[in-house]
Amino acid sequence: MQKSYLYLCFFFLILMKVNAQEIQAIKGETAYPFLIKDADQDSVVTEKQPIIVFLHGRSLSGTNLDRVKRYGVFYAMNKGQEVPGIIVAPQSRGGWDPDKVIEIVDYVIEHYNADPDRVYVCGMSMGGYGTMDVAGKYPERIAAAVAICGGGSSQYASNLTQVPIWLHHGTADRAVPISESRKIMKAIKKADPDAEVSLNVIRGGTHGSVERLFHDDAIYNWMLKFKKKHKS
């Protein structure tokens, strides 16, 4: 019994040490403070790494950066989900400014071994809208985007045709109706019928239950299939 207890204590100490080493808080360098986890450094990494940016919903807004771990990519990773690359989670005080998100992307590219052709953005609720705004204003920078239980502005519809987009929305969402995702997808398809945009309709999914998507490989594998092709 005592031996098992010691093993358990040792495991938790190692886990805490790893988490402390891997996740850093960056404050005062960009308009939004953010958490960042660099790519796995257990082996020598020579290839430039993808960047995955997670944009939170309104409930995580504020000035306590640790709040962004309460759901989404970092929360899923804390529960055992493996996500490759450099993971970034900024915090806003309400709403997302795409210029400020791209400022963080530029900071990461400058200070880390990051691949500018593999920048991905994903978000939930308010972060879903923010995801579409970032991809819509900077389509030349974003390789792929995943927006969960959000929506988007039709003013960016034409630009969004340039970015592979996977929308997810639950039919039982009372906070943000699924019509919001359907509306932006329709606008994108109207701008270009061949645009790579799709909507995953989650039957019975509520505004909160769709968070489980961050705990599965599917959205990460899908994003990482894409790489930006810059014109010479």
C-alpha positions as CSV (number, residue, x, y, z in Angstrom):
1,M,0.0,0.0,0.0
2,Q,2.8,2.4,1.0
3,K,4.7,1.6,-2.2
4,S,1.6,2.3,-4.3
5,Y,1.1,5.6,-2.6
6,L,4.7,6.6,-3.2
7,Y,4.4,5.7,-6.9
8,L,1.2,7.8,-7.1
9,C,2.9,10.8,-5.5
10,F,5.9,10.5,-7.8
11,F,3.5,10.4,-10.8
12,F,1.7,13.5,-9.8
13,L,5.0,15.4,-9.1
14,I,6.3,14.5,-12.5
15,L,3.0,15.6,-14.1
16,M,3.1,18.9,-12.3
17,K,6.7,19.5,-13.3
18,V,6.0,18.7,-17.0
19,N,3.0,21.0,-17.1
20,A,5.0,23.8,-15.4
21,Q,7.7,23.4,-17.9
22,E,5.6,23.1,-21.0
23,I,3.0,25.8,-20.6
24,Q,4.3,29.4,-20.4
25,A,2.4,32.6,-19.9
26,I,3.4,35.5,-22.1
27,K,2.3,38.9,-20.9
28,G,3.1,42.4,-22.1
29,E,4.6,41.3,-25.4
30,T,1.4,41.5,-27.4
31,A,-2.0,43.1,-27.0
32,Y,-3.5,39.9,-25.8
33,P,-1.7,37.9,-23.1
34,F,-1.5,34.2,-24.0
35,L,-0.5,30.7,-22.9
36,I,1.9,28.8,-25.1
37,K,3.1,25.2,-25.2
38,D,6.1,24.7,-27.4
39,A,6.5,21.5,-29.5
40,D,7.7,18.4,-27.8
41,Q,11.4,18.8,-27.0
42,D,12.2,15.2,-26.0
43,S,13.8,14.7,-29.3
44,V,15.8,17.1,-31.5
45,V,13.2,19.0,-33.5
46,T,14.6,20.3,-36.7
47,E,11.4,20.7,-38.8
48,K,9.5,23.9,-38.3
49,Q,6.3,23.3,-36.2
50,P,2.7,24.1,-36.9
51,I,0.9,26.7,-34.8
52,I,-2.6,25.9,-33.4
53,V,-4.3,29.0,-32.0
54,F,-7.3,28.4,-29.7
55,L,-9.8,31.2,-29.2
56,H,-12.0,30.9,-26.1
57,G,-15.7,31.9,-25.6
58,R,-17.1,34.8,-23.6
59,S,-17.2,33.0,-20.3
60,L,-13.4,32.7,-20.2
61,S,-12.8,36.4,-20.9
62,G,-11.1,38.6,-18.3
63,T,-7.6,39.1,-16.8
64,N,-6.9,35.7,-15.2
65,L,-5.0,33.9,-18.0
66,D,-5.4,30.5,-16.3
67,R,-9.1,30.6,-17.2
68,V,-8.3,29.7,-20.8
69,K,-7.5,26.2,-19.4
70,R,-11.1,25.6,-18.3
71,Y,-12.1,24.2,-21.7
72,G,-10.8,23.8,-25.2
73,V,-7.4,22.7,-26.4
74,F,-5.4,23.1,-23.2
75,Y,-8.1,21.5,-21.1
76,A,-8.2,18.6,-23.5
77,M,-4.5,18.2,-23.3
78,N,-4.6,18.2,-19.5
79,K,-7.1,15.3,-19.9
80,G,-4.7,13.3,-22.0
81,Q,-5.4,14.5,-25.6
82,E,-2.3,14.7,-27.7
83,V,-2.0,17.8,-29.9
84,P,1.1,18.3,-32.0
85,G,2.9,21.5,-32.7
86,I,3.0,24.8,-30.9
87,I,-0.2,25.5,-29.0
88,V,-1.3,29.0,-28.3
89,A,-4.3,30.3,-26.3
90,P,-4.7,34.0,-25.9
91,Q,-7.2,35.7,-23.6
92,S,-9.4,38.6,-24.5
93,R,-11.6,40.8,-22.2
94,G,-14.5,40.3,-24.5
95,G,-14.6,39.9,-28.3
96,W,-11.8,39.0,-30.7
97,D,-9.8,41.4,-32.8
98,P,-8.2,39.6,-35.7
99,D,-5.3,42.1,-35.9
100,K,-4.4,41.3,-32.3
101,V,-4.5,37.5,-32.9
102,I,-2.2,37.8,-35.9
103,E,0.1,39.9,-33.8
104,I,0.5,36.8,-31.5
105,V,1.0,34.6,-34.5
106,D,3.8,36.9,-35.7
107,Y,5.4,36.9,-32.2
108,V,5.4,33.1,-32.2
109,I,6.9,32.8,-35.7
110,E,9.7,35.2,-34.6
111,H,10.5,33.6,-31.3
112,Y,9.8,29.9,-31.8
113,N,10.6,27.2,-34.4
114,A,7.3,27.8,-36.1
115,D,6.1,27.2,-39.7
116,P,4.3,30.3,-41.1
117,D,2.7,28.0,-43.8
118,R,1.0,25.9,-41.1
119,V,-1.0,28.3,-38.9
120,Y,-4.3,27.0,-37.8
121,V,-7.0,28.7,-35.8
122,C,-9.9,27.1,-33.9
123,G,-12.5,28.4,-31.4
124,M,-15.7,27.9,-29.6
125,S,-18.8,30.1,-29.3
126,M,-17.4,33.7,-29.3
127,G,-14.1,32.1,-30.2
128,G,-15.9,30.5,-33.2
129,Y,-16.8,33.9,-34.4
130,G,-13.3,35.1,-33.7
131,T,-11.9,32.2,-35.7
132,M,-13.9,33.1,-38.8
133,D,-12.9,36.8,-38.4
134,V,-9.2,35.9,-38.2
135,A,-9.4,33.6,-41.2
136,G,-11.6,36.1,-43.0
137,K,-9.4,39.1,-42.6
138,Y,-6.1,37.2,-43.0
139,P,-6.9,34.3,-45.4
140,E,-3.4,34.4,-46.7
141,R,-2.1,33.5,-43.3
142,I,-4.4,30.8,-42.1
143,A,-3.9,27.2,-43.5
144,A,-7.2,25.9,-42.1
145,A,-9.9,26.8,-39.4
146,V,-12.3,25.0,-37.2
147,A,-15.2,27.0,-35.7
148,I,-17.4,25.3,-33.1
149,C,-20.9,26.6,-32.1
150,G,-20.2,30.0,-33.5
151,G,-20.9,31.9,-36.7
152,G,-19.3,34.5,-38.9
153,S,-19.7,37.8,-40.7
154,S,-20.8,37.7,-44.3
155,Q,-18.5,40.6,-45.1
156,Y,-15.6,38.1,-45.0
157,A,-17.4,35.4,-47.1
158,S,-15.3,35.9,-50.2
159,N,-12.0,35.8,-48.3
160,L,-13.2,32.7,-46.4
161,T,-13.4,30.8,-49.7
162,Q,-9.6,30.8,-49.6
163,V,-9.4,28.9,-46.3
164,P,-10.5,25.3,-45.6
165,I,-13.1,25.5,-42.9
166,W,-14.9,22.9,-40.8
167,L,-17.9,24.2,-38.9
168,H,-19.5,22.2,-36.0
169,H,-22.8,23.0,-34.3
170,G,-25.3,21.2,-32.1
171,T,-29.0,21.2,-33.0
172,A,-30.0,21.8,-29.4
173,D,-27.8,24.9,-28.9
174,R,-29.9,27.6,-27.2
175,A,-27.0,30.1,-26.8
176,V,-26.0,30.3,-30.4
177,P,-28.5,28.7,-32.8
178,I,-27.2,26.4,-35.5
179,S,-28.6,28.8,-38.1
180,E,-25.6,31.0,-37.4
181,S,-23.2,28.3,-38.8
182,R,-25.6,27.6,-41.6
183,K,-25.8,31.2,-42.5
184,I,-22.0,31.8,-42.8
185,M,-21.6,28.5,-44.7
186,K,-24.3,29.6,-47.2
187,A,-22.6,32.9,-47.7
188,I,-19.2,31.3,-48.4
189,K,-20.8,28.8,-50.8
190,K,-22.6,31.7,-52.6
191,A,-19.2,33.4,-53.0
192,D,-17.7,30.2,-54.4
193,P,-19.7,27.0,-54.8
194,D,-16.4,25.0,-54.7
195,A,-15.1,26.5,-51.5
196,E,-13.8,23.9,-49.0
197,V,-16.3,24.5,-46.2
198,S,-18.5,22.0,-44.4
199,L,-20.8,21.8,-41.4
200,N,-20.9,18.9,-39.0
201,V,-24.4,18.9,-37.6
202,I,-24.4,17.3,-34.1
203,R,-27.8,15.9,-33.4
204,G,-28.9,16.9,-29.9
205,G,-25.6,18.8,-29.2
206,T,-25.9,21.7,-26.8
207,H,-23.8,24.8,-26.6
208,G,-21.6,23.1,-23.9
209,S,-21.6,19.5,-25.0
210,V,-19.8,20.2,-28.3
211,E,-16.7,21.0,-26.3
212,R,-15.9,17.3,-26.5
213,L,-14.7,17.8,-30.0
214,F,-11.4,19.2,-28.5
215,H,-10.9,15.8,-26.8
216,D,-10.7,13.8,-30.1
217,D,-8.1,13.6,-32.8
218,A,-10.5,14.5,-35.7
219,I,-10.3,18.3,-35.7
220,Y,-6.5,18.3,-35.2
221,N,-5.9,15.7,-37.9
222,W,-8.2,17.6,-40.3
223,M,-6.4,21.0,-39.8
224,L,-3.0,19.5,-40.1
225,K,-3.8,18.1,-43.5
226,F,-3.5,21.6,-44.9
227,K,-0.5,23.8,-45.7
228,K,-0.6,27.3,-47.1
229,K,0.7,27.5,-50.6
230,H,2.3,30.9,-51.1
231,K,2.4,32.3,-54.6
232,S,5.9,32.9,-55.9
